[in-house]
Amino acid sequence: MSSTILSSTQNLIHSSLNKDALTNYLSDSGKSTAADFFSEEADDIQTLSQNKYAENKLNNSSLGKSLDSLVSNGVLTSEQESSIKDVFTQQYIAAQSYSGYNYSNPATANPLSALVQNGTITEDQEAAIITSLKSNSND
């Protein structure tokens, strides 16, 4: 996931420095388009910052440590760990941007169940993750 964020950041910087892109924005309708160009870039940077913050928070959490342990023990592959972290990172970001409390909030759903349903992990692996989390929370 870090390489994805780094690549996205590099692409963002490259596109920000791309004179043709800025020229296209400026040539169409003047100042309002330039403002839109820079506003979109700021939104992209904010999104990247949120993703990086969420990723760091996850890696230092009991979930991150549990997943690392399960990979070390051969229960999960590193690809599965990455998929799980991606889902939890997106769920964290969604929860942070959600105002109010509502049971229909998608961020309250169990992301592990979705990963079992789409075949990323097995039910046994889901159970191992939950067991590992419970044992880490008791430490």
TAZI-V167097 format. One record per residue. D_LAST is the distance of its C-alpha to the last C-alpha in Angstrom with 2 decimals. Layout:
# TAZI-V167097
d_last=D_LAST
d_last=D_LAST
This chain:
# TAZI-V167097
d_last=27.86
d_last=28.36
d_last=31.72
d_last=32.69
d_last=32.09
d_last=33.92
d_last=36.76
d_last=37.00
d_last=37.12
d_last=39.82
d_last=41.79
d_last=41.54
d_last=42.79
d_last=45.50
d_last=46.68
d_last=46.65
d_last=48.89
d_last=51.06
d_last=54.37
d_last=55.71
d_last=52.95
d_last=53.55
d_last=57.31
d_last=57.07
d_last=55.25
d_last=57.79
d_last=60.88
d_last=60.41
d_last=60.32
d_last=59.79
d_last=57.41
d_last=55.51
d_last=54.54
d_last=53.44
d_last=51.25
d_last=49.82
d_last=49.22
d_last=47.22
d_last=45.41
d_last=44.29
d_last=43.11
d_last=41.12
d_last=39.51
d_last=38.61
d_last=37.09
d_last=35.07
d_last=33.77
d_last=32.84
d_last=31.05
d_last=29.06
d_last=28.15
d_last=27.10
d_last=25.01
d_last=23.28
d_last=22.78
d_last=21.25
d_last=18.92
d_last=17.87
d_last=17.50
d_last=15.10
d_last=12.97
d_last=10.04
d_last=13.13
d_last=14.92
d_last=12.37
d_last=12.04
d_last=15.83
d_last=16.37
d_last=14.56
d_last=16.66
d_last=19.73
d_last=19.17
d_last=18.95
d_last=22.08
d_last=20.86
d_last=21.95
d_last=24.72
d_last=24.54
d_last=27.08
d_last=24.95
d_last=21.99
d_last=24.53
d_last=25.87
d_last=22.55
d_last=21.83
d_last=25.42
d_last=25.13
d_last=22.01
d_last=23.67
d_last=26.81
d_last=25.08
d_last=23.43
d_last=26.91
d_last=28.57
d_last=26.30
d_last=27.00
d_last=30.71
d_last=30.88
d_last=32.44
d_last=31.98
d_last=30.06
d_last=31.47
d_last=30.28
d_last=32.47
d_last=30.54
d_last=29.79
d_last=26.55
d_last=25.13
d_last=25.79
d_last=23.23
d_last=23.95
d_last=22.63
d_last=25.41
d_last=27.96
d_last=26.88
d_last=27.29
d_last=30.64
d_last=31.94
d_last=30.97
d_last=28.55
d_last=25.82
d_last=26.14
d_last=24.75
d_last=22.87
d_last=21.29
d_last=20.44
d_last=18.77
d_last=16.79
d_last=15.62
d_last=14.64
d_last=12.84
d_last=10.92
d_last=10.12
d_last=9.07
d_last=6.71
d_last=5.27
d_last=5.52
d_last=3.82
d_last=0.00
